[in-house]
Amino acid sequence: MQSLAEFHTKTTNQLFSIDHSNIWHPFTQEKLYPTKFLVKSAKNEMLNVIDETGKETQLIDGVSSWWVNIHGHCNKYINEKIKEQIDKLEHVMFAGFTHEPAIELVDRVRRILPRVDMTNLHDTAPTLNRAFFSDNGSTSVEVAIKMATQFWHNQNFENKKRIIAFKDSYHGDTVGGMSTSGTFMNSAFKSLMFPVDFVSSPAPNFGRRDKNLSIAEHELFIEKEIEKAGKQSIKEIEKLLELHPNKFSCIIIEPLIQGSGGMKFHSVEFLRSLRKLSRENNILLIADEVFTGFGRTGDDFACKEAIIVPDIICLSKALTGGYLPMGLTFCTDEIYEAFYSDSRLKAFFHGHSYTANPLACTAGIASFDLYTKEKRLDDVKFINSKMIQALKMPDLLLHPLVRNIRIMGAVAVVELETQKESNYFDEFGPMLYQKFLSKGILLRPLGNTLYFMPPYTISVSALEYCLKTIKEVISELEYTV
Ligand SMILES: Cc1ncc(COP(=O)(O)O)c(C=O)c1O
């Protein structure tokens, strides 16, 4: 039998060969795009990688490690906290038992959740007091959907079962996540998914840009389109409510940015209308802040930016600073009370073996320490101003291959011009991916939608280099549209 020591003497070539023979990578057509890089180590925004030829290079992480990383890679403080915890307690069966890291994490995150709701100023805004742990973003959504469904069931509202979701949304890859996602990706799994009522995305799809518009006119056009899309979405929801009165259990939304669906932005006004409508019709509002949570849109949470409080909020990704997988679903006291009963049948029937894993909770607390002490929202503000300065410039905004440029918080998006509507499979995607790799930057475009989303601690020089390179690469693209 092969010993561990022998394994560690393998050449890079041999490692790639084992990877290609035995590992199946996510969201990857491996025949077309086999894995080409092995990451040896990482520090802050830098990944130290080896390619298939054995060449060592550095890449700037321009996607925050699949949107999870906010303090940079291998942060000394988080590393130390996890090391301390690992010698104390590594796992707890979380039914009937609890532990300090879980208690501390919930107590601290709870305090920065949205509290003020400007659509409900005359009543006390509901407080998101109660947390349920799970393992990742998808399961935090799964928990939210099941919680909303059983909330009505426990109160004998057997008719309130329908769910509203939005086209172009993404809520994960478990069955509940897929069923509520309005993406093309799940067509093979239709038979597994439960029915959901989809309404138009509150963020518009932009067609070819009208070249006769000035920059200011085009910006105004975008604003108007966003307003129009939000109104259309609300209109469709109202129609559904009229058609099926008292049948809806919940509405699920990615507030402010639909991430995987194309980094599409909508307005705070839309979110307020949605909150008002859901409350008036006794429908729970689930905010999936798996991607937007912890500063990405500029405030702690996108709902805070819109000044609304949802009934349920889903958190993951940056929750542990990008260290360990964990999901947290917070709900209001009102929801929890519908489960709190002498009847064992009314308990929430959900749980995972790794619920509230102490190591993940410790990473979460350490990440929270840094997020507050080191004022990460100020870092986001700085990144945002640099992005605007570099990208919202006439030469880029008026470039024939730029359909539009949008920036929110620490997310910059350049939608490139094609003959059609924006599309995940557009060939711009793989081409730009390669181009940026050759310039030492990891970006993973969604088809013709290029986005840049670095860790909040990215160095100024790396930030400037990425923005300069994005500009250069776009300027040099052959105009063939
Ligand atoms: C808004 C949103 N919800 C849920 C998920 C699923 O999270 P995970 O990949 O951790 O399961 C994602 C992942 O990108 C997401 O962006």
The ligand as a Gaussian input file, in Angstrom:
#p B3LYP/6-31G(d) Opt

LIG

0 1
 C      -27.714000      34.088000      -3.209000
 C      -27.177000      32.703000      -3.035000
 N      -27.891000      31.798000      -2.340000
 C      -27.447000      30.549000      -2.135000
 C      -26.245000      30.138000      -2.658000
 C      -25.764000      28.735000      -2.434000
 O      -24.701000      28.741000      -1.547000
 P      -23.722000      27.470000      -1.438000
 O      -22.981000      27.415000      -2.721000
 O      -22.858000      27.770000      -0.263000
 O      -24.579000      26.282000      -1.220000
 C      -25.469000      31.030000      -3.402000
 C      -24.197000      30.619000      -3.997000
 O      -23.598000      31.252000      -4.804000
 C      -25.945000      32.350000      -3.601000
 O      -25.264000      33.244000      -4.306000

